[in-house]
Amino acid sequence: MLLIVLWLAGGASRPDVLGQPVVRGATVALLIIAVLMGERPVLGHLRPVAWLLAAAIGLALIQQVPLPPSLWPSLPGHADFLPAATLSGQPQPWRPLAIVPGAALNATFALIVPLATFVFMAGLDSRGRRLLPGFLLGCIAASMLVGLLQVSGARFDNPLINETIGYVGGTFANRNHFALYLALGCLAAPVWAVRASRGTRWRYLLAAGLVLLFALVILASGSRAGTVLGALGIALGISIVAGEVRRSLKRQPTWLAPALAAGAVALLLIFVVASIVADRAVSVDRALAVDIEGDMRSRALPTVLAMVIEYFPFGSGLGGFDPIFRMHEPFALLKPTYFNHAHNDWLEVVLDAGLPGLALLAAAVGWWLWASVGAWRSGKLIPRLGSSMLFLIMLASAFDYPARTPMMMAVVVIAASWLAEVRERQPAQRRGAALPSTGQHL
């Protein structure tokens, strides 16, 4: 249920879009229902994910704690924001660490989505865990169909997100985030086919068709970064299931597997070339054109780095990049549109949260590396899928901010939970307890 709500209204990151209260209200309602009517889920192998999520929520809450007037100006970069009344000696109120308290409060409320997703993941029974990859793939495919309608010229004005009419963004406000979503589908489709295709070969054909459509819509979206992510998604998706496919074909002629792989690659290339010739590969066109938007990102990078240094080690506060950047923006960067984010979420987290944010990122990446090694050694499909999904999201976050949308927040938690399954020892006997909830609402 939560994924359906996120599909409809969770594709934007801006705090002022209509979808935000819809998503948060529905999420709180589902959590209340889960607490009142659900069973008690189990943390088990999900403890690393729980610790990282708890640290993120704790960091956001700490930034809401009021600090005394004598301490607040001593924080790096904060003294410039003191009101003029302080010069006359008037008493000042206690202020939170975040320079833009409203933005930090909104960022804290946004974490209700990953929190609820984790609670529901911890409450999933074996049947729910088995069906979830296919359900997520269905959500991605449905978003892709919306993108296809937009490619055909149909208007799809979603009032719940701040989409740009005429752009191919599916159910997302940002085409880069949409392209990343489809790239994740390129990972999920092969895994779904191999896991669920016990004697049903049509699933292989359906998965191959979905990957082909995902690739073509990525090209039509105009996202250059998405093109790279889509290619990586296809390559990683094949790597995840290669062993299983080889085992399923071990009784077939030895030439069959290479022939099938070569045929699939050739078919994909044919459709890609046809898309370019038909002038539908907007991503390729933008890659060959003069990049004003990308140039703005590179031109703003020195300013962003200077801001990170100025507010380190405590940070400027979560969610406040836009107004704070305007204070530091040089005249050479002024333009009719505004620079809403750093377009490098790794840097923006350090800018917002300082040393604690950097430590949290380091812990998350360290756990991902450690668990990913085990996942790829184990040969388990779902942990491999989770590792690869997180890799694509982390890579995309180096030049954009996909994890700030509610849908991607949920996907991050789902992928991390799948990766954590590599350490699961007793999936059938669920012992222990955590928060009262259920996974049926995911």
C-alpha positions, 0 to 999 in steps of 0.5 A: 500500500505504501509503495502505491502511495509513493508511486502516485505522490512520492516523486518530488523532493520539494517541500511545498508540493502537494504530494508531501502532505499526502505521502506523510499523512498516508504513511502515518495512517499506515503506521497507526494501522500497523501498530493497532492491528499488526503483528510484532516484526523482527529485527534480526539481520536488519539490525545494521539498517536499523542502526543507520536509520536511527542515527539519521533520525537522531542527527535530524532531531539533534539539529532541532535542540535549541542552543543558548544565545552565548553558544549559537554565534560561536558555531562556524558560519552562524554569527553572520546570521545574527539579527541586527538587534544583537548589536544593541545588546537586546536579549536573544532567544535560544536557537536550534543549530540549523540556520533555517529551522523550518527546513530542518524540521521538514527534513526531519518529518521527511524521514517518516517514509524510510522509518515506515518502510523499515518497520514494514520490511521488518514485518514482512512474512516469507510470502511478502518477501517473495512477492516484493521484488515483483511488486516493486518491478511492477511499480517501475514498469507502471512509471515507465508506461507513464513515461511512454505516454509522455514520449508519445506527446500525451500530457500527464499533469500530476498535481502532486509533484512539480513536474515540467510539462513536456519533459519525460519524467514518468511519475517523478518531477526530475528526469534524472530521478526517473531515469535512475528508477528505470535503471533500478528496473533493469536490475530487478527484472532479471532477478524477478525472472530467474527467481520466479520462473520455475518452469514458466519461460515467459517470464524470461521474455517479459523481463527481457522486454521490460529491460529493453523498454526501460533502456529506450525510455531512459534514452527518451527521457533526456537524462545523460546520467541516466543513460550511464546508470541504465547501461550499468544497471543492465550489466549488473543485472546480467552479472547478478543472474549469470550463474543461475542462467548458466546452471539452468542451461547446463544441459543445453549445448555449450554455444547456446548461452553465448549465442543468447547473450550476443543476440540480446546485446545485438537486439538492444543495440538495434533498438538504441540505434533506431531510437537515435535515428528516429530522433527519440534519444534525447539523452544522446542529443543533450550529451552532444549539445552545449551543457548550460545546466551541467556547466552551472553545476561545475561552476557552482562547485567551488562555492559549495566546497567553500560553504562546506569548509565554512560551516564545518564541523557542525554544518549549516542545518538539514534542508537549508541549502537553497536560502544559504547558497543565495547568501554565498552565491557570487554575481557570476552565477546569478541567473533567472532560475535558482540552484536548489541543491548542490547536485552532489548529495554527498557534499550537501550532506556534509554541508548540512550535517557537518562532521556527524553527517560525514561520519554517518555517510562513512559508516553507511558506505563501510557497511555497504562494502562489507555486506556487498562482499558477502553478497557477491561471494554468497551467490544469493540473488536478493542481497546482490540485487540490494547491493547493486541498487544501492550502488546505482543510487550512491553513484547517482547521488554524486551528481544529483539528489535522488534520495531526497524523494520519498519514493527513493527513500523507500527504495533505499531502505528496501535495497538495504534490507535486501542486502542485509539478508546476506547475514540471515541465518534462519529465515523460516524461524523468526525469533525476537521482537521489535516495534509492533507493526506489520509488513502487509502495508508495504 
